[in-house]
Amino acid sequence: FLFHVFHMSVTPADFLNVAEHIESTGTDESCFRSVISRAYYAAYHRSVEVFPATKYNGGGMHKEYISSLLNNPLGSLPRKIGVTLKFLYDKRLLADYDLQLDIKLTDAKMQIASGKQLFKLLK
């Protein structure tokens, strides 16, 4: 396979659009869990577009990235993004790995709203 270096076939907004589509058409918990995951990845990739990751030290890549944003001064844009991204990340972990947890449509809607908030902050 050849990969295009300068052209993204998928954008962060595409992930958010998919999350919204699943949320509006999905009828069961597996759909709600997918919404939570897609909304997180939309926010993560949008954040990386604006605040590129500096380097990866071998821990959890996403945790390291979020920590780097949270290490900025209170009130700064990177810190605000880090707070929102951490919320989204924590919800994604629960949705992906805690199968005993009851995930509801309201959880999916909250994840989408938080993802949209992050996109708005990064305009």
Secondary structure by P-SEA (a helix, b strand, c coil): cccccccccccaaaaaaaaaaaaaccccaaaaaaaaaaaaaaaaaaaaaaccccccccccaaaaaaaaaaccccccaaaaaaaaaaaaaaaaaaaaccccccccaaaaaaaaaaaaaaaaaac
